[in-house]
Amino acid sequence: MTSWLDIASISGKHGTKGRLTVETRVDLPFLCDEGVSLFVVPPRIDVPRTLHLSSVTMTGLSSAQVMFKEVDSIDVAEELIGCHLLIEADKAPALLAIEGHDLIGCAVLDDAEGLLGHVVDMQEGGYQALLVVRSDDDEHEILIPFVEGIVQGIEDDVVHVSCPQGLTEL
């Protein structure tokens, strides 16, 4: 049986060509790549049930303006307001299923520098969430962008990261 993740709700329209505003379900960026298939619930009459993402523009930490191949008019866009967007769990970006509060207390291990400390908070950082990592000696905090290019994975209460050179020195 297919498992689904409710990743966003459609909160409004933007312009007249079918652009939509979406709010993510969790305080993480809208992490879906262009071309991904999303399922619309509840279904609407005269509106496709499956939409294919054609563009994403982040407008805040948990909001974005999106275009779908199947939505090309203001009329179709208006019908979708209030709907939720679902993605098949096995096709979702790995970080999409993680809730920020689940990471508090996790160790953070950099592939080059080793143990950086533990996650003490998650903050808004403009266009992406930031992990607030406090060193074990309590001398400094590091803000690490919670993005797929840096966060490599999470297992057994350890967040594995690959920080760009100099990030941990700020």
C-alpha positions as CSV (number, residue, x, y, z in Angstrom):
1,M,0.0,0.0,0.0
2,T,1.3,3.5,-0.9
3,S,2.2,5.8,1.9
4,W,1.7,9.6,1.4
5,L,3.1,12.7,3.0
6,D,1.0,15.9,3.2
7,I,3.6,18.4,2.3
8,A,1.8,21.7,1.6
9,S,-1.6,23.4,1.3
10,I,-2.5,25.8,-1.5
11,S,-3.3,29.1,0.1
12,G,-3.9,31.5,-2.8
13,K,-3.2,32.5,-6.4
14,H,-0.7,34.9,-7.7
15,G,-1.3,36.6,-11.0
16,T,-3.5,35.5,-13.9
17,K,-1.5,32.7,-15.4
18,G,-2.1,29.9,-12.8
19,R,0.7,30.7,-10.3
20,L,-0.2,29.5,-6.8
21,T,1.0,30.3,-3.3
22,V,1.6,27.2,-1.1
23,E,2.4,26.9,2.6
24,T,4.5,24.0,3.7
25,R,3.1,21.6,6.3
26,V,6.3,21.7,8.3
27,D,8.8,24.6,8.9
28,L,11.0,23.4,6.2
29,P,11.4,24.8,2.7
30,F,9.3,23.4,-0.1
31,L,11.9,20.8,-1.1
32,C,10.3,19.3,-4.2
33,D,12.2,19.5,-7.4
34,E,10.6,20.6,-10.7
35,G,8.9,17.7,-12.5
36,V,7.8,15.9,-9.3
37,S,4.2,14.6,-9.3
38,L,1.9,15.8,-6.5
39,F,-1.5,14.5,-5.7
40,V,-4.3,17.0,-4.9
41,V,-6.8,16.4,-2.0
42,P,-9.7,16.8,-1.7
43,P,-10.3,16.2,-5.4
44,R,-12.1,19.0,-7.3
45,I,-14.4,18.8,-10.3
46,D,-12.7,19.9,-13.6
47,V,-9.3,20.1,-12.0
48,P,-6.5,17.4,-12.4
49,R,-5.9,15.2,-9.4
50,T,-2.2,14.9,-10.2
51,L,-0.1,17.9,-10.8
52,H,3.4,18.1,-12.1
53,L,5.6,20.9,-10.7
54,S,7.1,23.2,-13.3
55,S,8.6,25.9,-11.2
56,V,9.2,26.8,-7.5
57,T,10.1,30.3,-6.1
58,M,10.6,30.4,-2.4
59,T,9.0,33.4,-0.8
60,G,9.7,32.6,2.8
61,L,10.8,29.8,5.1
62,S,7.6,27.9,4.7
63,S,6.0,29.4,1.7
64,A,6.5,29.4,-2.1
65,Q,5.0,30.4,-5.4
66,V,4.6,27.4,-7.7
67,M,3.5,26.6,-11.2
68,F,2.1,23.3,-12.3
69,K,2.1,22.1,-16.0
70,E,-1.7,21.4,-15.6
71,V,-2.6,24.8,-14.2
72,D,-2.6,27.5,-16.9
73,S,-5.4,29.8,-15.9
74,I,-6.7,31.8,-13.0
75,D,-9.9,29.7,-13.0
76,V,-8.1,26.4,-12.5
77,A,-5.9,28.1,-9.8
78,E,-8.9,29.4,-7.9
79,E,-10.4,25.8,-7.8
80,L,-7.3,24.5,-6.1
81,I,-7.2,27.0,-3.2
82,G,-7.6,25.1,0.0
83,C,-6.4,21.8,-1.3
84,H,-3.5,19.9,0.1
85,L,-0.5,18.5,-1.9
86,L,0.6,15.0,-1.2
87,I,3.7,13.2,-2.4
88,E,4.4,9.5,-2.3
89,A,6.6,8.9,0.7
90,D,9.1,6.8,-1.2
91,K,9.5,9.6,-3.8
92,A,9.8,12.5,-1.3
93,P,13.2,14.2,-0.7
94,A,14.7,12.6,2.4
95,L,14.6,15.8,4.5
96,L,11.0,16.4,3.7
97,A,9.8,13.9,6.3
98,I,11.8,15.3,9.1
99,E,10.1,17.6,11.6
100,G,12.5,20.2,13.1
101,H,11.5,19.5,16.7
102,D,12.5,15.8,16.2
103,L,16.2,16.9,15.8
104,I,16.6,18.7,19.2
105,G,19.2,16.9,21.2
106,C,20.7,15.1,18.1
107,A,24.5,15.0,17.8
108,V,25.8,16.8,14.6
109,L,28.7,15.0,12.9
110,D,30.6,16.7,10.1
111,D,32.3,14.4,7.6
112,A,35.5,16.5,7.8
113,E,35.5,18.0,11.3
114,G,33.9,15.3,13.3
115,L,31.5,16.1,16.2
116,L,30.3,19.7,16.1
117,G,27.9,19.5,19.0
118,H,24.2,19.0,19.5
119,V,21.1,20.5,18.0
120,V,19.5,23.0,20.5
121,D,17.0,24.7,18.3
122,M,15.8,25.3,14.7
123,Q,15.4,28.8,13.4
124,E,14.0,30.5,10.4
125,G,16.8,31.6,8.1
126,G,15.2,33.5,5.3
127,Y,14.8,30.8,2.6
128,Q,15.8,27.7,4.6
129,A,15.6,26.5,8.2
130,L,18.8,26.6,10.3
131,L,20.0,24.1,12.8
132,V,21.3,25.8,15.9
133,V,24.2,23.6,17.0
134,R,25.9,24.2,20.4
135,S,29.4,22.8,20.9
136,D,29.7,20.4,23.7
137,D,32.0,22.8,25.6
138,D,29.2,25.4,25.4
139,E,31.6,28.0,24.0
140,H,29.9,28.6,20.7
141,E,26.9,28.0,18.5
142,I,27.0,27.2,14.8
143,L,24.1,27.9,12.4
144,I,23.9,25.2,9.8
145,P,21.5,25.5,6.8
146,F,19.0,22.6,6.8
147,V,19.3,21.8,3.1
148,E,20.1,18.6,1.2
149,G,23.5,19.9,0.0
150,I,24.7,20.1,3.6
151,V,22.6,17.7,5.6
152,Q,23.6,14.3,4.3
153,G,21.3,12.1,6.4
154,I,19.9,11.4,9.9
155,E,20.2,8.1,11.7
156,D,20.3,7.0,15.3
157,D,20.0,10.5,16.7
158,V,22.9,11.7,14.6
159,V,22.7,14.4,11.9
160,H,25.4,13.8,9.4
161,V,26.5,17.0,7.6
162,S,29.1,18.1,5.1
163,C,29.7,21.7,5.9
164,P,31.3,24.0,3.4
165,Q,34.8,25.1,4.4
166,G,34.6,28.0,6.9
167,L,31.0,27.6,7.9
168,T,31.8,26.2,11.3
169,E,34.3,29.0,11.9
170,L,31.7,31.8,11.7
